[in-house]
């Protein structure tokens, strides 16, 4: 387990319940965090540096939940050591570096899975199966909305790569997962939440239009603020009907008195808690059965390419074809 911060602890709790996995080491330069996670996982070894954990002969696979700027280097090290890799998104913020690292993973034949957890969320997984079965006919439109309850800190935003790489990329991956490859994008962005976000060269409110290679059209809307809590909805419309993955109540209870009310998920880690569990279970199941993990190297690469195309479109105020981003 590389990284024992917020996401690392979330994965640690999941790992406890996976029979195919035994955690032998935890690595984090924050000693207190590393020991807390190791105690939770009953792991005997604690390392200050992830490189030492990768080199441990007892380690067969690594789960990477370290800061983004360390991902590519750690994936490279694990690949050269012949160890399977599960990594939180993104591999890197640069397409050339991502392509280079993913090529090494393929060359070494190392099992690799990128952390796009929504693919394992039951509504999204069921929608994918329904689309493939032809339930809604030919897909014509894709609509996705994701709004966070509040912006991250400015320190985080300054190194995040921008809203399309940091936030929209999950909706972008869902678009590829449910509809197919994207060939052109047009992005609009504004600063409607916090002027300080604009001062660091980013935006906090976006509309992203997609043109898919199969002819379908898509729209992704994102915001850094939703005062009522985490807001995520996805719709796929086809010639024979549509599928909607809606913003469901946290508790399946509606109260009818002085109006209608229900509770609400506050953050993505809460809403997708089951998906985080299912994606890690799938990773170790893939390893146990010798199957190729998914989403894999191509998914990491193409979702980043679309996010970078969106960033380019926003800056240049024009449609951008994916072939322009190389």
C-alpha positions in Angstrom: 0.0 0.0 0.0 1.7 3.2 -1.2 0.3 6.3 0.3 -1.7 6.4 3.6 -3.6 9.6 3.2 -7.4 10.0 2.7 -7.6 7.8 -0.4 -5.0 5.4 0.9 -7.0 4.8 4.0 -10.2 4.2 2.0 -8.4 1.5 0.0 -6.9 0.1 3.2 -10.4 -0.5 4.6 -11.3 -2.3 1.4 -8.2 -4.4 1.4 -9.1 -5.8 4.8 -12.1 -7.6 3.2 -10.4 -9.0 0.1 -9.4 -12.7 0.6 -7.0 -12.7 -2.3 -4.9 -9.9 -0.9 -2.6 -9.8 2.1 -1.0 -6.4 2.8 2.7 -6.9 3.8 3.9 -3.3 3.7 2.7 0.3 3.9 4.7 3.2 2.7 4.2 6.9 3.5 6.7 9.6 4.4 4.3 10.8 7.1 5.2 8.3 9.7 2.1 8.6 11.8 -0.2 8.0 8.8 1.9 5.0 7.7 1.7 3.3 11.1 -2.0 4.0 11.4 -2.7 2.3 8.1 -0.3 -0.6 8.9 -2.1 -1.1 12.2 -5.4 -1.2 10.4 -4.1 -3.6 7.8 -2.1 -5.7 10.2 0.9 -5.1 8.0 4.2 -6.0 9.5 6.4 -3.6 7.5 6.3 0.2 7.4 8.5 2.2 5.0 9.0 5.9 4.8 9.6 5.7 1.1 7.5 3.9 -1.5 10.6 2.8 -3.4 11.6 0.6 -0.5 8.2 -1.1 -0.4 8.3 -1.8 -4.1 11.7 -3.4 -3.7 10.5 -5.7 -0.9 10.7 -9.3 -2.2 7.4 -10.2 -0.4 5.5 -7.6 -2.4 3.8 -8.9 -5.6 1.5 -6.0 -6.3 1.2 -2.3 -5.3 -1.8 -0.1 -4.7 -0.7 3.5 -5.5 -2.6 6.3 -3.6 0.3 8.8 -3.4 0.3 12.4 -4.8 -0.3 12.7 -8.5 3.2 13.8 -9.4 4.7 10.6 -8.0 2.4 8.2 -9.9 4.4 7.8 -13.2 7.7 7.2 -11.4 6.2 4.6 -9.0 4.4 2.8 -11.9 7.7 2.7 -13.7 9.6 1.3 -10.7 6.9 -1.4 -10.1 6.8 -2.4 -13.7 10.6 -2.8 -13.9 10.3 -4.9 -10.7 7.6 -7.1 -12.4 4.9 -6.2 -9.9 1.2 -5.6 -10.6 -0.1 -2.1 -10.3 -3.3 -0.5 -9.3 -3.0 3.3 -9.4 -5.3 6.2 -8.7 -5.9 8.5 -11.7 -4.1 10.1 -13.4 -0.8 8.4 -14.4 0.6 11.8 -15.1 -0.7 15.2 -16.3 1.5 15.1 -19.4 0.5 12.9 -22.4 4.0 12.1 -23.5 5.0 10.9 -20.0 1.8 8.9 -19.7 2.4 7.3 -23.1 5.9 6.4 -22.1 5.0 4.8 -18.8 2.0 2.9 -20.3 4.3 1.6 -23.1 6.7 0.3 -20.4 3.8 -1.4 -18.6 2.7 -3.2 -21.8 6.3 -4.1 -22.7 6.9 -5.7 -19.3 3.5 -7.5 -19.4 2.7 -6.1 -15.9 -1.0 -6.2 -14.9 -2.2 -2.6 -14.6 -5.5 -1.0 -13.5 -6.3 2.7 -13.4 -8.7 4.0 -10.7 -11.8 5.0 -12.6 -14.1 3.6 -10.0 -17.4 4.5 -11.6 -17.0 1.6 -14.1 -17.6 -0.7 -11.1 -20.5 1.3 -9.5 -23.5 -1.0 -10.0 -25.7 1.5 -11.9 -22.9 2.3 -14.3 -21.9 -1.3 -14.8 -25.6 -2.3 -15.4 -26.0 0.5 -17.8 -23.0 -0.6 -19.8 -24.4 -4.2 -20.0 -27.8 -2.8 -21.1 -26.2 -0.7 -23.8 -24.1 -3.6 -25.1 -27.3 -5.8 -25.1 -29.0 -3.2 -27.4 -31.6 -2.3 -24.8 -31.7 1.4 -25.8 -30.8 0.9 -29.5 -28.3 3.1 -31.1 -26.8 5.6 -28.7 -27.5 9.2 -29.8 -26.8 11.4 -26.8 -24.7 11.3 -23.6 -25.3 13.8 -20.7 -23.3 13.9 -17.5 -23.4 16.3 -14.6 -20.9 16.4 -11.7 -20.7 19.1 -9.1 -18.6 19.0 -5.9 -19.9 20.4 -2.7 -17.0 22.9 -2.5 -13.7 23.6 -4.2 -10.5 22.0 -3.0 -7.8 24.3 -1.5 -6.0 26.7 -3.8 -2.7 24.9 -3.0 -4.3 21.7 -4.5 -5.8 23.4 -7.5 -2.5 25.0 -8.4 -1.0 21.5 -9.0 -4.2 19.7 -10.2 -3.7 20.2 -13.9 -7.0 22.2 -14.2 -10.6 21.2 -13.8 -10.8 19.0 -16.9 -7.8 16.8 -15.7 -8.8 16.8 -12.1 -12.6 16.7 -12.0 -14.1 16.2 -15.5 -11.9 13.3 -16.3 -14.2 10.9 -14.4 -17.2 12.0 -16.6 -14.9 11.8 -19.6 -14.0 8.2 -18.8 -17.7 7.4 -18.3 -18.4 8.8 -21.8 -15.8 6.5 -23.3 -17.0 3.5 -21.2 -20.7 3.9 -22.1 -20.6 5.4 -25.6 -17.2 5.0 -27.2 -14.3 7.0 -28.5 -14.4 10.8 -28.7 -13.1 12.5 -31.8 -13.8 16.2 -31.1 -14.5 18.5 -28.1 -15.6 22.1 -27.5 -15.1 23.5 -24.0 -16.5 26.6 -22.3 -15.4 27.7 -18.8 -16.1 30.5 -16.3 -15.2 31.6 -12.8 -18.5 31.6 -11.0 -17.5 30.2 -7.6 -14.3 31.8 -6.4 -12.3 34.6 -8.1 -9.1 33.2 -6.6 -9.5 30.2 -8.9 -9.5 32.4 -11.9 -6.4 34.2 -10.6 -4.4 30.9 -10.7 -5.5 30.4 -14.3 -8.2 27.9 -13.8 -12.1 27.9 -14.0 -14.7 26.5 -11.7 -17.7 26.1 -13.9 -17.6 24.2 -17.3 -19.6 22.9 -20.2 -17.9 20.4 -22.4 -19.4 19.2 -25.7 -18.3 15.9 -27.2 -18.6 14.5 -30.7 -18.1 10.7 -30.6 -16.6 8.7 -33.4 -19.9 6.7 -33.8 -21.8 10.0 -34.5 -23.3 10.4 -31.0 -23.1 13.8 -29.2 -22.4 14.5 -25.6 -22.4 17.2 -23.0 -20.6 17.2 -19.6 -21.3 19.9 -17.0 -19.1 20.4 -14.0 -18.9 22.8 -11.1 -16.7 23.2 -8.1 -19.7 24.1 -5.8 -23.1 22.5 -5.0 -24.4 23.9 -1.7 -26.6 20.9 -1.1 -23.8 18.3 -1.5 -22.2 16.0 -4.1 -24.3 16.0 -7.3 -23.6 13.4 -9.9 -26.0 12.2 -12.7 -25.5 10.5 -16.1 -27.9 9.9 -18.9 -27.5 7.8 -22.1 -30.2 8.4 -24.7 -30.7 6.0 -27.6 -33.1 5.3 -30.5 -35.2 2.9 -28.3 -35.0 4.6 -24.9 -32.6 5.9 -22.3 -30.7 5.0 -19.2 -30.4 7.3 -16.2 -27.8 7.0 -13.4 -29.4 9.5 -11.1 -28.4 11.4 -7.9 -30.0 9.0 -5.4 -30.7 9.7 -1.7 -28.0 8.4 0.6 -30.8 6.6 2.5 -33.6 5.0 0.5 -36.2 7.0 2.5 -38.4 9.9 1.3 -40.1 12.0 3.9 -43.5 13.4 3.0 -44.5 16.1 5.5 -44.4 19.9 4.9 -43.0 19.0 1.4 -40.9 16.1 0.3 -37.4 15.6 1.5 -34.5 13.0 1.6 -30.9 13.0 2.7 -28.1 13.4 0.2 -24.5 12.2 -0.4 -22.0 14.9 0.7 -18.9 13.8 -1.2 -17.7 11.4 -3.9 -16.0 9.0 -1.5 -19.4 8.6 0.2 -21.4 8.2 -3.0 -18.9 5.7 -4.6 -17.9 3.8 -1.6 -19.2 0.5 -3.0 -17.5 1.3 -6.4 -14.1 1.7 -4.6 -14.6 -1.7 -3.0 -15.7 -3.4 -6.2 -12.8 -2.0 -8.3 -10.1 -3.3 -5.9 -11.9 -6.6 -5.6 -11.9 -6.9 -9.4 -8.2 -6.0 -9.5 -7.2 -8.9 -7.2 -9.6 -11.2 -8.9 -8.0 -10.4 -12.2 -4.6 -11.2 -10.7 -5.8 -14.4 -9.1 -7.3 -15.7 -12.4 -4.7 -14.3 -14.8 -7.1 -12.0 -16.6 -6.2 -8.6 -17.9 -7.3 -5.8 -15.5 -9.7 -3.1 -16.7 -9.7 -0.1 -17.0 -6.2 -0.4 -18.3 -3.4 1.4 -20.1 -5.4 2.6 -23.1 -8.2 4.0 -20.8 -5.6 5.9 -18.8 -4.1 7.4 -21.9 -7.3 8.2 -23.9 -9.2 9.9 -21.0 -6.2 12.1 -20.4 -6.0 13.0 -24.1 -9.7 14.1 -24.1 -9.1 16.1 -20.9 -6.1 17.8 -22.5 -8.1 18.5 -25.7 -10.8 20.1 -23.5 -8.1 22.3 -21.8 -6.8 23.3 -25.2 -10.3 24.1 -26.5 -11.0 26.3 -23.4 -7.7 28.2 -23.9 -8.0 28.6 -27.6 -11.8 29.2 -27.7 -12.4 26.7 -30.5 -13.3 23.0 -31.2 -10.3 20.7 -30.9 -10.1 17.3 -32.6 -8.4 14.6 -30.6 -5.8 14.0 -33.4 -4.4 17.5 -32.5 -3.4 16.3 -29.1 -0.3 14.0 -29.5 
